[in-house]
């Protein structure tokens, strides 16, 4: 064996073909036997290895020209680089120019593609021409699916352009396509996205097609068309731009002339935007919003929306804002113009609530650069307009009555606290004070004044002016964590004690005859004199843990039930087989106030896994809120959900059912099924195929009245690695019953 190191040097080449090039690459050639054929030409045999900075070539035999970096290799040729690992019968390749040819080549191309071809010509650093080739995202000599072509062009940074292509299932041709573009790079590239197709009784035949445009790494666009045979054509647009780390822009918009609109308009749209621009240091300009044309838009079109802003706006809340903000170590200052809109269903139509701040001026900060103390302050001015408008079905959703409320609001708040770090605990005393003034109200204030004998008061100055001031103090003792390691597990204990005092003020309740300001934060605040204790204990082992948090307090101002509700939170995870989270807010002793439930809040989520193949998940939530008899039919304070599934081999099956309803006590009474469904999915190495069925029950307020809607949807779930995935709404059945 003759293991020889022949070349390890930096070479400068000057070519006489119209250009000059300097190459500082290092080339290393190793072999069992090397013969020098000329001044710069070498023949190597046996375990040949040629290595540069970004590519390694091995073969049984190789001829290498050190001056031109041209190589000819044959016999078990393997080419390896960060982007590929290919095997070939023989190659003719120039290392410096990165061009060459290969015969009978096959192997892996990043990120997940397998390629074989009769001939492959490298025409540049990342470009190739190919003949008689097959490509797939599946491995193996007979891939589960593949694309075969007569000829094509390949760009490692983009696509493979394939001419005369067949789609193969195993080794059998399935579909012929004259020209096909297959994405190679995992980077963003211009092209069509996976379409959404299907059928729905309300939408008709569905075809949602999107074209993605990525001119550069920091900005892109998406243009789409939603084609609905029963509703019309929906134009869609989305754009993103990242100027730098702090400045970014996003906007999306969609519009449709709805032939079969359930709302009070046929021209329906949604516009969302989320933008921030920093023209100079510490100065921020924000333009954000999410607005719709009508109160039913989200229910009708959210499933097909192009917007990625917030696609689960089930509360029908929308907003638009313009904000100019300046920040430094001592102040966060902003001028804010904002419009909030909320649509609420009623039995006869809907209510539209608007809250407009034109403008809102705010100065606030938690200042940490003052020696020994922290200072928090908040100063606000708001010009508020609140409008509540009722829309009724029988009048074609035109407003029947509208109430406006306009006022000026001034608010200030300050808090001073200082953490004192002792050996075993952290002691934090705090004091705070606040003041609010409402004036120029278009609705007269007629509430009863409330003045605290200690400090604080809420009172009218005249029919158009009112004010409030309050203050308090608290003391927090945070005992540092105590733990002990027992080898198999670790036991941790934490203790926190909080003492707080603020005057008790009786806030008036707004109704049809009494008007009290209650539109913004701190208009209504809670006041109490409390001593609370928090206890946290945890057991932490290898792959498992359990944690219990208990919080209990005493309110010395509460004469009915001085004990505050017990807040208990328990979490558990055991080796991935059991996971549980439980929270309980409970009035466990003392007298319960009139109309107040003993259990104020309860939530439990439990997941059980058996041998990691079967799973069962249960979620139960009860918020304890008590409503009037007239509200019970339209309000849910209890939800229950159960899902179960199995994952065996490549099959994943799952079923679920969700209930909701109204209960005066925590229980399972009065719960009605709201949605349920099932899915079956087959997951192969590089593709998946499945079916899903969902049944959704809801109440709709249309322009011609209220009706109960049951929608049964069938989906085909399909994905191909490298091409994307899609949920095809194959069919929908709508059942409508007037109420």
Helices and strands as residue ranges (DSSP letters): E 4-10, E 26-31, E 33-36, E 41-51, E 56-65, E 70-81, E 84-94, E 99-109, E 113-122, E 127-136, E 145-155, E 159-169, E 172-183, E 191-192, E 196-200, E 204-216, E 219-228, E 232-242, E 248-257, E 267-277, E 283-292, H 297-301, G 302-304, E 317-327, E 332-346, E 349-367, E 374-392, G 393-395, E 399-421, E 425-439, E 450-451, E 457-462, E 465-485, E 489-502, E 529-541, E 544-555, E 566-574, E 578-586, E 599-610, E 614-622, G 629-634, E 638-648, E 651-661, E 671-683, E 687-702, E 705-720, E 724-738
